[in-house]
Amino acid sequence: MMENKKEQTKQLITIKKEPVRLERWYFGGLAGILAACCTHPLDTLKVQLQTQQRAEYGLVSMAAKVIRDDGFLALYNGLSASCLRQATYTTTRFAIYGSVRSLRPNSNLNFFEKISLAAGSGAIGAFVGAPADLVNVRMQNDAKLPKEQRRNYKHAIDGIVRICREEGSKKLLNGASMAVIRGAFVTVGQIAFYEQVKQILLASGYFKDNVITHFSSSFAAGAGATLLTMPLDVMKTRMMNAPPGTYNSLLECFKDIIKVGPGGLFKGFIPAFIRLGPHTILMFIFLEQLKQNFGYIKKDKQ
């Protein structure tokens, strides 16, 4: 009898000593940067497709045009701005979501709570990352412009400094309202959908917390994020890249886009999904690997 009690006590102690890996606040941004480095050429093509008034080029023909006119490395125009955007926007939204989420470590949020928290986190993150987003869009679209009209920013910081000097610091928030709305929707599609799908898969008993589950959950999250954000993404890109005074409101931008039909709101849908899908998948796979291999190990108190 005494031996059984001792054995049970040993098991309890073993369970209490089992480490729990937590997510560091900057893991989301780091995962976003790693994913952006892999998917940036698709993002560049998406921006150029969205900023053409009429559908003159498709994904493949646009890629061929960019490479023919400016070389293969032109597909990586704006990479520094894209990384800066991830370091600001993605770090902020994941940090806020994770911090609030950690207030209830022993219970799962319901889907409505996940959506609400993700929307708020995404909106704040998008506002923080708006300057980098503006520079990113401009650098990616430069290759499409005539050489005399190109801005030729050397890198993201140079772009921000020149915008402040040449156009005023307020210009850094050009299109920020659209970016905030878009950021809220894409974060709902990514983080809330990812957590919900992952939770459902794990609860089914057929999936384990491994790469297969991470891939399946992030694929669904990427599809959801693309569906939610496509019209907003087109308007945001158009407003950020427009010359000063082109649009006085979001409504003017909307009217200009649909002059050629409502399909204009979904211009570049395929490259947007091709880009956002892999980006979302890679981001969450990188995030899960960072958590598993470099997460802070917290031991339960005995």
C-alpha positions as CSV (number, residue, x, y, z in Angstrom):
1,M,0.0,0.0,0.0
2,M,2.8,2.4,1.0
3,E,4.7,1.5,-2.2
4,N,1.7,2.4,-4.4
5,K,1.4,5.8,-2.7
6,K,5.1,6.5,-3.2
7,E,4.8,5.6,-6.9
8,Q,1.8,7.9,-7.3
9,T,3.7,10.7,-5.6
10,K,6.6,10.2,-7.9
11,Q,4.3,10.4,-10.9
12,L,2.7,13.6,-9.7
13,I,6.2,15.2,-9.1
14,T,7.2,14.1,-12.7
15,I,4.1,15.8,-14.1
16,K,4.7,19.0,-12.2
17,K,8.3,19.2,-13.4
18,E,7.3,18.8,-17.1
19,P,8.3,22.0,-18.9
20,V,5.8,24.3,-20.6
21,R,7.1,26.2,-23.6
22,L,5.8,29.7,-24.0
23,E,5.9,32.1,-27.0
24,R,8.3,35.1,-26.6
25,W,6.7,38.4,-27.6
26,Y,8.9,38.8,-30.7
27,F,8.5,35.3,-32.2
28,G,5.6,36.4,-34.4
29,G,7.6,39.2,-36.0
30,L,10.7,37.0,-36.5
31,A,8.5,34.3,-38.1
32,G,6.9,37.0,-40.3
33,I,10.3,38.2,-41.5
34,L,11.5,34.7,-42.3
35,A,8.3,34.1,-44.3
36,A,8.5,37.4,-46.1
37,C,12.0,36.6,-47.3
38,C,10.6,33.5,-49.0
39,T,7.5,35.0,-50.5
40,H,8.6,38.6,-51.4
41,P,8.7,38.1,-55.2
42,L,5.0,37.0,-55.2
43,D,4.2,40.1,-53.1
44,T,6.0,42.3,-55.6
45,L,4.0,40.8,-58.5
46,K,0.7,41.2,-56.5
47,V,1.4,44.9,-56.0
48,Q,2.2,45.5,-59.7
49,L,-0.9,43.7,-60.8
50,Q,-3.1,45.6,-58.4
51,T,-1.8,49.0,-59.5
52,Q,-2.5,48.6,-63.2
53,Q,-5.8,50.2,-64.2
54,R,-6.6,47.5,-66.8
55,A,-5.7,43.8,-66.7
56,E,-2.8,44.0,-69.2
57,Y,-0.7,41.4,-67.6
58,G,-1.2,38.2,-65.7
59,L,1.0,36.7,-63.0
60,V,3.4,34.9,-65.3
61,S,3.5,37.7,-67.9
62,M,4.1,40.3,-65.3
63,A,7.0,38.3,-63.8
64,A,8.5,38.0,-67.3
65,K,8.1,41.7,-67.9
66,V,9.8,42.7,-64.6
67,I,12.7,40.3,-65.2
68,R,13.1,41.4,-68.8
69,D,13.0,45.1,-68.1
70,D,15.0,45.2,-64.8
71,G,16.5,41.8,-64.1
72,F,15.6,39.0,-61.7
73,L,16.6,41.0,-58.6
74,A,13.8,43.5,-59.3
75,L,11.4,40.9,-57.9
76,Y,13.0,41.6,-54.5
77,N,12.5,45.4,-54.7
78,G,11.3,46.6,-51.3
79,L,12.6,43.5,-49.4
80,S,14.1,45.7,-46.6
81,A,10.7,47.6,-46.3
82,S,8.9,44.3,-46.2
83,C,11.1,43.0,-43.4
84,L,10.7,46.3,-41.5
85,R,6.9,46.0,-41.9
86,Q,7.0,42.5,-40.4
87,A,9.2,43.7,-37.6
88,T,6.7,46.4,-36.7
89,Y,3.2,45.3,-37.9
90,T,3.5,41.5,-37.3
91,T,5.5,41.8,-34.1
92,T,2.9,44.2,-32.6
93,R,-0.1,42.2,-33.5
94,F,1.3,38.9,-32.3
95,A,2.7,40.5,-29.1
96,I,-0.7,42.0,-28.2
97,Y,-2.6,38.9,-29.1
98,G,-0.2,36.6,-27.2
99,S,-0.1,38.9,-24.1
100,V,-3.8,39.1,-23.8
101,R,-4.2,35.5,-24.6
102,S,-1.8,34.5,-21.8
103,L,-4.1,36.1,-19.2
104,R,-6.2,32.9,-19.6
105,P,-3.5,30.3,-19.9
106,N,-5.6,27.4,-18.7
107,S,-8.7,28.0,-20.8
108,N,-9.4,28.3,-24.5
109,L,-11.0,31.5,-25.9
110,N,-14.2,30.9,-27.8
111,F,-14.2,31.8,-31.5
112,F,-15.9,35.1,-31.0
113,E,-13.2,36.1,-28.4
114,K,-10.5,35.1,-30.8
115,I,-12.0,37.2,-33.6
116,S,-12.3,40.2,-31.4
117,L,-8.8,40.0,-30.0
118,A,-7.3,39.3,-33.4
119,A,-9.2,42.3,-35.0
120,G,-8.0,44.7,-32.3
121,S,-4.4,43.4,-32.4
122,G,-4.3,43.6,-36.2
123,A,-5.6,47.1,-36.3
124,I,-3.0,48.4,-33.8
125,G,-0.3,46.5,-35.6
126,A,-1.3,47.9,-39.0
127,F,-1.1,51.4,-37.7
128,V,2.3,50.9,-36.2
129,G,3.5,49.3,-39.5
130,A,1.9,51.8,-41.8
131,P,5.1,53.8,-42.7
132,A,7.0,50.6,-43.6
133,D,4.0,49.4,-45.6
134,L,3.9,52.6,-47.6
135,V,7.6,52.4,-48.4
136,N,7.2,48.7,-49.3
137,V,4.4,49.3,-51.8
138,R,6.3,52.2,-53.4
139,M,9.6,50.2,-53.7
140,Q,7.8,47.2,-55.2
141,N,6.0,49.3,-57.8
142,D,9.1,51.3,-58.8
143,A,10.1,48.8,-61.5
144,K,6.8,49.3,-63.2
145,L,7.2,53.1,-63.6
146,P,9.2,54.9,-66.3
147,K,12.8,55.4,-65.1
148,E,12.4,59.2,-64.8
149,Q,9.4,58.7,-62.4
150,R,10.9,56.2,-60.1
151,R,11.6,57.1,-56.5
152,N,14.7,54.9,-56.2
153,Y,14.7,54.5,-52.5
154,K,17.9,52.8,-51.4
155,H,16.3,50.9,-48.6
156,A,13.4,51.2,-46.1
157,I,14.9,53.8,-43.8
158,D,16.0,55.9,-46.8
159,G,12.4,55.8,-48.0
160,I,11.0,56.9,-44.7
161,V,13.6,59.7,-44.4
162,R,12.9,61.0,-47.9
163,I,9.2,60.9,-47.5
164,C,9.5,63.0,-44.4
165,R,11.8,65.5,-46.1
166,E,10.1,65.7,-49.5
167,E,6.4,65.2,-48.6
168,G,6.1,65.7,-44.9
169,S,5.9,63.3,-42.0
170,K,2.1,63.1,-42.3
171,K,2.5,61.4,-45.7
172,L,3.9,58.3,-43.8
173,L,0.3,57.6,-42.7
174,N,-1.1,57.9,-46.3
175,G,-3.5,55.0,-46.6
176,A,-3.1,54.1,-42.9
177,S,-6.9,54.0,-42.3
178,M,-7.2,51.4,-45.1
179,A,-4.2,49.5,-43.7
180,V,-5.8,49.4,-40.2
181,I,-9.0,48.0,-41.5
182,R,-7.1,45.5,-43.7
183,G,-4.8,44.6,-40.8
184,A,-7.8,43.8,-38.6
185,F,-9.3,41.5,-41.2
186,V,-6.1,39.7,-42.2
187,T,-5.3,39.1,-38.5
188,V,-8.7,37.6,-38.0
189,G,-8.2,35.4,-41.0
190,Q,-4.7,34.4,-39.9
191,I,-4.4,34.2,-36.1
192,A,-8.1,33.5,-35.1
193,F,-8.7,31.0,-37.9
194,Y,-5.4,29.3,-37.3
195,E,-6.0,28.8,-33.6
196,Q,-9.6,27.7,-34.2
197,V,-8.8,25.2,-36.9
198,K,-5.8,23.9,-35.0
199,Q,-7.9,23.4,-31.9
200,I,-10.6,21.5,-33.9
201,L,-8.0,19.3,-35.5
202,L,-6.3,18.4,-32.2
203,A,-9.6,17.8,-30.5
204,S,-10.6,15.3,-33.3
205,G,-8.0,12.9,-32.0
206,Y,-6.6,12.3,-35.6
207,F,-4.0,15.0,-35.4
208,K,-1.0,15.6,-33.2
209,D,0.7,19.0,-32.5
210,N,3.2,18.6,-35.4
211,V,4.0,20.0,-38.8
212,I,1.1,18.3,-40.5
213,T,-1.4,20.0,-38.2
214,H,0.5,23.3,-38.4
215,F,0.4,23.1,-42.2
216,S,-3.3,22.2,-42.4
217,S,-4.3,25.0,-40.0
218,S,-2.2,27.6,-41.6
219,F,-3.4,26.7,-45.1
220,A,-7.0,27.2,-44.0
221,A,-5.9,30.5,-42.3
222,G,-4.3,31.7,-45.5
223,A,-7.4,31.0,-47.5
224,G,-9.6,32.7,-45.0
225,A,-7.3,35.8,-44.8
226,T,-7.3,36.2,-48.6
227,L,-11.0,35.9,-48.9
228,L,-11.6,38.5,-46.2
229,T,-9.0,41.1,-47.3
230,M,-8.8,41.0,-51.1
231,P,-11.0,44.1,-51.8
232,L,-9.4,46.0,-49.0
233,D,-5.9,45.1,-50.1
234,V,-6.5,46.4,-53.6
235,M,-7.8,49.8,-52.3
236,K,-5.0,50.1,-49.8
237,T,-2.3,49.4,-52.4
238,R,-3.9,51.9,-54.8
239,M,-4.2,54.7,-52.2
240,M,-0.7,54.2,-50.9
241,N,0.8,54.4,-54.4
242,A,-1.3,57.2,-55.8
243,P,0.3,60.7,-56.4
244,P,-0.7,63.4,-53.8
245,G,-4.3,64.6,-54.3
246,T,-5.4,61.7,-56.4
247,Y,-7.9,60.4,-53.9
248,N,-9.5,62.5,-51.1
249,S,-11.4,59.6,-49.6
250,L,-11.8,55.8,-49.6
251,L,-15.0,56.2,-51.5
252,E,-13.2,58.0,-54.4
253,C,-10.7,55.2,-54.6
254,F,-13.5,52.6,-54.6
255,K,-15.4,54.4,-57.4
256,D,-12.2,54.7,-59.5
257,I,-11.4,51.0,-59.2
258,I,-14.9,49.8,-60.1
259,K,-15.0,52.0,-63.3
260,V,-13.9,48.9,-65.1
261,G,-16.2,46.6,-63.2
262,P,-16.4,45.1,-59.7
263,G,-13.8,42.6,-60.7
264,G,-11.3,45.4,-60.1
265,L,-11.7,44.9,-56.4
266,F,-10.3,41.4,-56.8
267,K,-7.5,42.3,-59.2
268,G,-4.5,40.1,-58.5
269,F,-6.6,37.6,-56.5
270,I,-4.7,34.6,-57.6
271,P,-1.2,36.0,-56.9
272,A,-2.6,37.4,-53.6
273,F,-3.7,33.9,-52.5
274,I,-0.5,32.4,-53.9
275,R,1.5,34.9,-51.9
276,L,-0.6,35.1,-48.7
277,G,-1.2,31.3,-48.5
278,P,2.5,30.3,-48.5
279,H,3.4,33.3,-46.4
280,T,0.8,32.3,-43.8
281,I,1.9,28.7,-43.9
282,L,5.6,29.5,-43.5
283,M,4.9,32.1,-40.8
284,F,3.1,29.7,-38.6
285,I,5.5,26.8,-39.2
286,F,8.4,29.1,-38.4
287,L,6.5,30.3,-35.3
288,E,5.8,26.8,-34.1
289,Q,9.4,25.8,-34.6
290,L,10.6,28.9,-32.7
291,K,8.3,28.1,-29.8
292,Q,9.3,24.4,-29.7
293,N,13.1,25.0,-30.0
294,F,13.7,28.5,-28.5
295,G,10.6,29.1,-26.3
296,Y,11.1,30.1,-22.7
297,I,10.9,27.0,-20.5
298,K,8.8,27.5,-17.4
299,K,8.8,24.8,-14.8
300,D,5.7,24.4,-12.6
301,K,6.3,25.0,-9.0
302,Q,6.4,21.9,-6.8
